[in-house]
């Protein structure tokens, strides 16, 4: 049995790794080919190319990378045709994944095609829900409200649950982390998460580092930790060096999980990591900054009130969102004051909201990766 997996960015890479583990638990003989990052490679995938090339986002930033991305798409399609897998599963990154699926459909291959993580049609490009059935046979969603957007348009869609609720972050052993990095026991860990894409790091990290300098003048008990990933690690280190900032950079998933469980608060780019912080009850705020053209397009052509998943899923402003010019050291620092005050309205609102979020996501009830693996194996079984 050969499964071809494609994950174009770190969040999809983690999702893919969990899926691979769940599949191997049920069938240790499964073989994997495709595209993925460090986590999927640790589970046995040999990636066709380095997904660092896809760590881009935003209208302006994408343009220079188009030739390289198109070359990767062609190579991936040719590899799929050569390998003849039982099923092709793309994970997140629908803009990239769709091109793979469309090309495979045009070539009329017989392999089943699936996408894992629904594109956010409730936010923008709603027409995608009407046409996806042309390019894939099955869609797996992370949130319970998503199938309703696709099933009316002939696409078989199943809600499997969000993998953040099964993350090993929930049970990671933290006792040796401070000792390993000589962090004094009386110091509280403050987590800095500037994102996993190059433009996120460039747009957010300098402001985060300026905020660190400001916070150190106000609090002498904070120790700042900055987890990063291989796609942007060099850029992160160069920026930190440029700002001469006293911050610990860590680069493994295990260490990020340990630091997250110990964190007193976090300053994060919006994304999956912020959802994980909510699930483990870490007080946090989210920031995002993009080029003005991208921001203008988002404002005029999307239908969303919030950018942070916790706020979107609960449909209310639980976690502070600092966008564009609001993302500055003074505003961030002021919000951190409230996050550190367990009696503040913000702190209490977040803790109540995080409890509601866990319940909505089926925490302690669902096993998303196992659910997804069961569906995939049933599809392959029907084929054979």
N, C-alpha and C positions, 0 to 999 in steps of 0.2 A: 504494500500500500504506500503510495507516494503522494504527499500533500505539499503543494507549492504555496508558501506564505510570503506575503509582501507587506512590510511595515516601513514607512518612509520617515518616521521621526521617533524620538525617544519614548514618548508616551505609547505609541503603537508597538514599539519594541518590547516594552514591559508587558503589554497586553498579550502580544504574541508569545512571549516566553511562558506566561502562565497557561496559555492555551496549549502550548506544546507539552508542558508537564502533565496537564490533564489528559491529553490524548495518549501520551506514553503510559500513563497509569492504567489505561484501559487496553492498550495494545502496544506492548514494548517493541514490536517489530516495525512500527510505522517509520518511514523514512521522510525526511524533510529537505526540501530545496527552496531557494528563493532569495529574498532580500530582507535583511534585518540588521539590528545593531548588536551591541555587546551582550545583552541579556539573551537574545534568541540564539546567538552563536554559542553561548555557554550551554544551551540546551541541545546543541548538536547541529545547528544550521550553519552552512557555509554560505556567506552572503555574496551575491553576484557583484556587488559594488559597495563602496563605503557610503552609508546613508548621510554622512556629513554634508554631502553635496546637495541634499534636499532640505537642510536645516535653514530654510528661508521662509519669509512670510511678508505679505504686504505688496501692494501693486507696484510700487517703485522698486523695491528690492528684488523682486522676482525677475524682472526683465533681463538683466545681464546674465542670469543663470539659465535662460531658456535653452540655448544650444546644448548645454551639458545635460539638462534634464531630458530633452528629447532623445539624446543619444542613449541615455539609460533606459528610457521607455522602449526603444527599438531593441536594445540588447536583451531586455527582460522578456519581451514578446518572443524573440527568437529562441531564448532559453526554454521557455514554456513549451513551445512547439517541439523542440528537440527532446525534452525530458518526458513529455506525455504524462503528466500527473493525473491522479484520479479526480482531484479538485484543486482549483485555484482560489485562494482566500486572500483578499486584500484587507488590510487593517487600517481604518481611519484614513486621513489624507485623501479624501474623495477626489479632489482636483487631479492628483497624480493617478490614483487608482482607476478613475473613470477612463482615462486614456488607455490603460492596459486592457480593461474589459471591452471597450469599444473596438479596439484593434483585433482582439481575439474573436469577437462576434463577427467582424467583417471577414475574418479568415475561416469562419465556419468550423472551428475546432469542436470536438465532441466533449471536451472536458467541462464538468460542472463549474460554475462561477459563483462565488459568494463574496459578500462584503460584510465586514464586522465593524460596527460603530456607524450608526446612521448619520449622514450629513445633516447639519442643523437647519432643516427646511423650515422649521418654525420661526427661524430668525430672518432668513433671506433665501432667495432663489427657490421659492416654493414650487416652481415648475419642475424642479428636479424630481420631486416625488411622483410626478405623472409619467416620467420617462425612464426611471431606473430599471423597470422590468425588462426593458429592451436589451439591457447590457449584463444583468446578473440574474441568477436563478433564485437566490435566497439572500435575505438581509437579516443580520442579527443586531439588535439594539441594546443599549445600556440602560435606557430609562423607560419606565412603564407607559409613559404617555406617547411614545414615538410610533409604535406600529400603526396607530390610527391614521397617520399621514400617508402611509404607503399601501396598506392592504386594499383600499378602494381602487387602486390602480394596478391590480393584477400581480402585485409583487408579494410572494410568500415572505412574511416577516415574523420574527419571533423575538420577544423580550427575554434576555437571559440574565440581566443584572449587571451592575457596575463592578468591575474587578477590584476597585478600591476597598470594598467591604471584605475582601478575602486577602488583602495584602499582608505579607509577613511582617510589615511594619507594626501590626497589632500585637505581635508576640516576640518581637526582637529583644535580645538580651542586651541591656545597656550598661551593665555594671563596670565594664572595662574601658568604656569610651573616654571618660575624663582622664583616667590614669594613662592611657595610651598617648594622649596629647598634652599631658602635664597641665590639665585644666584644674585650677584650685576648686576644692569642693564648695567653697563659699561663693563661687561665681555662677551666675545664671546664664544658660546658653540662649543667645539670640540668633535666630536663623535668618539668613539672607538668601533668597531664591530668585535670581534675576532671569530665569528662563532657560530654555534649551535650544533656542534658535539664535543665530548670529545677530540679527537685528534687534531682538529682545535684549540681549546682553549689552549691545552698544547703546541702546536707547535708555536702559534702566540702570545698569550697574553703576555708572558714575554718580547718579543721584543717590543710589543706595549707599555708596561709599561716603558721600558728603553727609548723609544722614547719620552714619556711624560716628563720624567725627563730632557731630552735634550731640548725639546721645551720650557719648563718652564724657562730655563735659557735665552732663546732668546726672549720670549714673556711673558709679565706680564698681558696680558688681556685675557688669555684663561682659560676657565673652562671646565674640561674634564668630559664627561658623557659616561658611559659604559652600554648600554642596554644588557640584557641577557634573557635567557629563562629557564624554569624549568628543562629542560633536563640536563643543564650544570651549573646551578646557583651555586651550592655548590662548584664546582671546580673553577669557576670564583672567588668567594669570597675568597677562600683559597689562590689562586695565588696572588690576589691583596694584601691580608694581608701579605703574605710572602715578597712581594716587598715593603711593607709599602708605597704604592702609594696613592697619594691624588686624588682619582677619585670617582665620584658619580655613584653608581651602581643602575640601575632601572630595574624592572622585569615585567612590564606589557606592552602589545602591545600599549595601549593608550599613555603611557609615552614615549615609543620609537618613536611613531609617532610625538608627540609634540617636543621631542628633535631633531628629524630629520628635522622638518620644521624650527627650530630655528638655526640649525647648520651652522657654518661658513665654515666648511670642515669636512671630515670624512676619517678615516683610517679603511678599511674593509677587511674582508676575502671575497674571491670571492664567489658570490652566488646571490640569489634573492634580498637580501637587497641592494646589489650594484646597481641592476637594478632599484629598488625603488628610490635610491638616485639620479640616473640619471634623472628619470622622474620628480622629484621635484627640479631639478637644483642645487643640492648640490655638490660643487667641492669635488672630492675624488680620492683616489688611492686604488688599491687592492693588497693584499699580499696573498701568499700561500706557505706553506712549508709542505712537506711530507717526510717520510723516503726515503733514497736514492734508495732503491730497487723499491719502488713505482714510484719514479720519473723516474728511468731508464725505467721501463715498459711503462710508459706514453709517454716518449720521443720516444721510438722505435715502439710502437704499436698503437699510435693514429694519427689522421690526422687533427690536429687543429693548427692554428697559434696563437690563443689567448685563454685565459681561462675565461675572463670576458664577460658576455653576451652583454654588450653594444658594445664592440669591435667585438665580433663574428657577431652580427646582422648587424653592419655597415661595417664589413669587413675592418676595419682600426683601428690603435692604438689610440683611443680617450682617454681612461683612462689608466694611467701608471700601469703596472703589475710588481710587484716585487716578483720573484719566488726563492725559495730555498735560496742560500747564498746572493742573491740580497736583500732579505728581512732583512734589518738590520737598526738600529736606525739612522745611519748617512745618508743613502740614503733616508729613509723615511722623515727625517727632511728636507733634501734639497728639496724634491719634495713639501713638505708642504709650503715651502717658496714661491714657484711659485703659489700654489693654493690660497694663501692669497693675492697675487698680481694681482689685477683685470686687470692690463695692460700686464701681462705675456702672452706669446704665448700659454702656456699650459692652462691657465684659459680660454682664448678666444676659443681655440680648443674644450675644453670640453663643453662650453656653446652652441657652434654651433652644436656639435655632439649630445648633449642631445635634441635639438630641432628636429633634423633629426630623432632621435630614437622615439620620441613621435609620429611623423607623421607616421613612419613605423609600429608602433604598433596599430595604429588606435585610438589614444587618442582623446576622445570627440566624437567618432563615434561608436565604438564597446562597447558592454556590455557582457564581456566574461562569467561571471557566469550565467547570464540569458540565453545566447546562449546555454551553456552546459545543463542547467536545461530543456530547451525546447526540446533538442534532447533526453535527458533521459526520459522525460515524454512521448514523442511520441513513444519511443521504448516500454515502459511499456504498453501504450495504445494499441499498435499493438498486444502485447502478450495476453492481456485480451480480 
